[in-house]
Amino acid sequence: MTFRFHNISIALIGVFTTVLAFGTGSASSAEPVHWAYKSIERPAVPSIAEKKDWVRSPIDKFILRRLMDNDIQPSRRAMKQTLIRRVTLDLIGIPPTPAQVSAFLNDDQPGAYERVVDRLLASPRYGEKWARPWLDLCHYADTDGYLTDQLRPVAWRYRDWLIDA
């Protein structure tokens, strides 16, 4: 097949020739590198002299340092009832039962909160809650819906795989 370029101006041919010869311009050393292409670096954990009781993990030190740099006071530590309600709603989407709340309130052992989080992450409800956005994204349904409304006999396999993942 032969292409004919009768309507291309000489100036446009010059632009194409320049681009092919020299490229469109590459990233020079003066241009910043996009964050996704930088190598991963572990930053030094900031040392905090005050409010040590607020810090529970190294991540808290980064947060506290940023708060202090901006003259912001950290929030008070939430009550245990609030903590279990927040984490349960966040991870499985429903509030904790009264039995779960009382069990957490009566657990005075270190790591009680972490055990609640581990239990919730191991729960099938966690998979069901977090599979929902993906099922919505792919328009999951067991039928075609509307006028044709034909069954999709093996659609449940994708749903179950996603929940189990």
MARLO-216022 format. One line per field, with one value per residue (C-alpha): residue in one letter; x negated, y negated, z. Coordinates in steps of 0.001 Angstrom, whole numbers, plus 524288, in hexadecimal, padded with zeros to 5 digits. Last residue first. Layout:
<ropas>
residu <- a; ...
east <- X; ...
north <- Y; ...
up <- Z; ...
</ropas>
This chain:
<ropas>
residu <- a; d; i; l; w; d; r; y; r; w; a; v; p; r; l; q; d; t; l; y; g; d; t; d; a; y; h; c; l; d; l; w; p; r; a; w; k; e; g; y; r; p; s; a; l; l; r; d; v; v; r; e; y; a; g; p; q; d; d; n; l; f; a; s; v; q; a; p; t; p; p; i; g; i; l; d; l; t; v; r; r; i; l; t; q; k; m; a; r; r; s; p; q; i; d; n; d; m; l; r; r; l; i; f; k; d; i; p; s; r; v; w; d; k; k; e; a; i; s; p; v; a; p; r; e; i; s; k; y; a; w; h; v; p; e; a; s; s; a; s; g; t; g; f; a; l; v; t; t; f; v; g; i; l; a; i; s; i; n; h; f; r; f; t; m
east <- 8221A; 82D65; 8372C; 8318E; 83194; 83F99; 8443C; 83C9B; 84254; 85006; 8500D; 850B1; 85ED1; 86089; 86F46; 876E4; 87E63; 880A0; 888D1; 881AE; 877AB; 86C6E; 86D3D; 86489; 85F5C; 851F9; 850CB; 841DA; 84000; 84B38; 844E9; 8381F; 83EC3; 845C6; 839B1; 835A3; 841E3; 84309; 834B8; 83585; 84232; 83AD8; 83352; 82485; 822A3; 82C6C; 82566; 81841; 81DB8; 82383; 8168A; 80F62; 81890; 81603; 8074A; 803CF; 80D9E; 818B0; 82387; 83025; 83332; 83087; 8397B; 843DE; 8436D; 843C9; 84F6E; 8569C; 854E8; 84B8C; 850D9; 85198; 8489D; 83EAD; 831D1; 83593; 841BB; 83A41; 82E8D; 836B2; 83F97; 83425; 82CDD; 83897; 83B9A; 82D20; 82CF6; 82580; 8181A; 818CC; 81601; 8088C; 80604; 80311; 7F7CA; 7F4DA; 7E77D; 7ED50; 7F7A4; 7ED74; 7E4B2; 7F061; 7F3FE; 7E610; 7E4DA; 7F1EF; 7EC6F; 7E1BE; 7EC3D; 7F3DA; 7F0A8; 7FA14; 7F2D9; 7E67D; 7ECE9; 7DFDA; 7D232; 7D554; 7CA90; 7CE7D; 7CDA2; 7C39C; 7C9BA; 7C9BF; 7C72D; 7CE34; 7C7F8; 7CE17; 7D648; 7E394; 7DF99; 7DD85; 7CF88; 7CD6E; 7C882; 7BAC1; 7B4AC; 7BBAD; 7C7A2; 7C787; 7CB2A; 7D443; 7C9E8; 7BE2C; 7BEB9; 7CCB4; 7D1BB; 7C9D9; 7CE7F; 7DC9D; 7DB7B; 7D54F; 7E024; 7E9D1; 7E2D9; 7E2D5; 7F17D; 7F8B3; 80407; 7FEAE; 7FA87; 7FD2D; 7FCB2; 7FA6D; 80000
north <- 833D4; 83BD3; 8312D; 82FC9; 83E64; 83F4D; 83483; 83A18; 8479D; 841F5; 83E3F; 84CA5; 84DAA; 83FF6; 84008; 83929; 82CCC; 8291B; 81D19; 816E6; 81F9A; 82783; 8304E; 833BB; 825E3; 81F7F; 81210; 8132F; 80773; 80B71; 818A8; 811CC; 8087A; 81413; 81C87; 8142C; 816B2; 82522; 827BF; 8213F; 8286C; 83548; 831C5; 83322; 82465; 82293; 82C30; 825DE; 8185A; 81D32; 8239F; 816E4; 80F9F; 81939; 81887; 81735; 81E4D; 8168A; 81D9C; 819C0; 80EAB; 8177C; 82239; 81807; 81284; 81FEE; 823FE; 81759; 81A83; 8124B; 808D3; 80CDD; 809BC; 81491; 80D2B; 7FF07; 801A2; 80B2B; 80225; 7F667; 7FD84; 80451; 7F787; 7EFC8; 7F98A; 7F99E; 7EAE6; 7E2E2; 7DD72; 7CEC2; 7C80E; 7C2F4; 7B466; 7ACFC; 7A35A; 7A6DC; 7ACB9; 7B352; 7BA26; 7BE76; 7C3FF; 7CAB5; 7D177; 7D601; 7DAB9; 7E1BF; 7E99E; 7EEA8; 7F4C9; 7F1A1; 7E327; 7DB2B; 7DEA3; 7D8BC; 7CB60; 7C458; 7C85C; 7CDAA; 7D2FB; 7D400; 7E172; 7E0CF; 7E298; 7EFF7; 7EDA3; 7F3C4; 7F0E2; 7E5F9; 7E93D; 7E7A5; 7DA7B; 7D484; 7D012; 7C185; 7BA7C; 7B4F5; 7C1FD; 7C103; 7C8EC; 7CB6C; 7C24D; 7C569; 7CCD2; 7C719; 7CC98; 7D173; 7C50A; 7BC89; 7C3ED; 7C345; 7B498; 7B2BE; 7BAAF; 7B1A5; 7A5C0; 7AB76; 7ACA5; 7B978; 7B941; 7C24E; 7CD2B; 7D973; 7E6A1; 7F2D6; 80000
up <- 8BDC4; 8C312; 8BF9F; 8B1ED; 8AF75; 8B458; 8AB2F; 89FAB; 8A204; 8A3A0; 89542; 8918F; 88D01; 88790; 88731; 87C9F; 87FC7; 8717E; 8746A; 87FF7; 886A1; 8812A; 88D16; 898B2; 898E8; 8997D; 89374; 892C0; 89BB2; 8A47C; 8A6D8; 8A9C9; 8B363; 8B9F4; 8BBB9; 8C763; 8CF4C; 8CBFD; 8CEAC; 8DC05; 8DF27; 8DD31; 8E9A2; 8E9F8; 8E91B; 8F42D; 8FD0A; 8FA1E; 8FD3D; 90A0F; 90D8D; 90AAD; 913D6; 91EE0; 91CD9; 92B31; 933E5; 93A0A; 932AF; 939B9; 9303E; 92494; 9299E; 92CD8; 91F0F; 918A6; 920FF; 91DC9; 90F54; 90775; 8FD56; 8EF00; 8E394; 8E54E; 8E640; 8E881; 8F0B9; 8F948; 8FA9E; 8FE64; 90807; 90E86; 91022; 91500; 91FCD; 92389; 92562; 91B66; 91EAE; 91ED2; 91201; 90EA1; 91052; 903EF; 90331; 8F4E7; 8F7AD; 903B4; 8FB8B; 8F19E; 8FC6E; 902BE; 8F600; 8F384; 90194; 9008F; 8F535; 8FE4A; 906F4; 91371; 914FB; 91D5C; 92A01; 92445; 9240C; 923E7; 91FBE; 91233; 90992; 8FB61; 8F500; 8EA19; 8DCD8; 8D63E; 8C7E8; 8BC73; 8AF5E; 8A79C; 89BB5; 8A22A; 8A7E5; 89A5A; 89889; 89989; 88D63; 88E2A; 88A27; 87D3F; 879FC; 86B87; 8609E; 85587; 84E25; 84725; 8395E; 8392B; 83F7B; 83641; 82A33; 82EB5; 830CA; 8236A; 81CF9; 823AC; 81E3D; 8106A; 810FB; 81058; 806A2; 7FC34; 8054D; 7FD9E; 80423; 7FC0E; 80000
</ropas>
